[in-house]
Amino acid sequence: MPKDDYDTMVRKMIKGSEVVVEVLDARFPSLSRSGRYERMVMRNPTKKLLIVLNKVDLVPDHIVKKWRRILSSEGFKVIPTSARERLSTSVLRNAILSAVKDDLFYIIACFIGLPNTGKSSLINILKGRSSAPVAPIPGFTKALQALRITTRLKIYDTPGVISKRLSMADQILLGIAKPEKLSDPVKGAWSLVQSIDKINPNAIKKTYEIEYESPPEFLEKFAEIRHKRKKGGVLDIETAARVFLTEYNNKAKIPVWEDPDEYLRLKQEKKSEE
């Protein structure tokens, strides 16, 4: 389905819902936000927007608390969760049910967010059994899923829509880009190393115990350690790149997250330029 059709579907579901739950990657809250959908909900006083910081098990508590304060100060109700650890999912359910007036018995909520933020996993937990298709492949939700959670609550699991403002480097950092779909996985792996080194210079070195001076050097050493070679003994850099990208997407071993203080600094800088 074309991206424009996905966008149309998401907008339709927002219009038909009383509560909109935007699921963000707690490691990269500002990168995974969708301002256009947020504005669409906030313009309508009959709708409620909840922001979920999912994957908080991958981020230190003090960082999560800072992001929660920042987003709360912007007027949002924020719920930190971890689908993997089943953390605060009951809090999320109660927040959805209490977001609307008591006289509204039947509630329709839709979950929106980028691919790979954990929307379907959270819905599965709320449902109590596996009802929305979930896989460790970014963007697995291919069509709209309508699920009855309780007698009062129905949830739409919308497909993840990738914003046009997201660069390929950001998509790779967010784990959205599928390694097997990249035209040049080697450059993709270099981009990821460069992005992570900029945020946390020692994260990759400590995780993989590899010393390097540049992304190409890292990938060569990674290929050697993982015994990725072609016939004749030449290092298979392309296969190594795909392995590295896949591990990053699926295992989340590398400790990396957005700096909330830097977000505030850039926000203030932009405000003063206006």
Secondary structure, DSSP 4 states (H G I P E B T S, - for coil): --HHHHHHHHHHHHHT-SEEEEEEETTSHHHH--HHHHHHHHT-TT-EEEEEEE-GGGS-HHHHHHHHHHHHHTT-EEEE-BTTTTBSHHHHHHHHHTSS-TT--SEEEEEE--TTSSHHHHHHHHHTS--S---SSTT---S-EEEE-SSSEEEEEPPP---TT--HHHHHHTT-S-GGG-S-HHHHHHHHHHHHHHH-TTHHHHHHT---SSHHHHHHHHHHHTT-B-TTS-B-HHHHHHHHHHHHHHH--S-----HHHHHHHHHHHHHH-
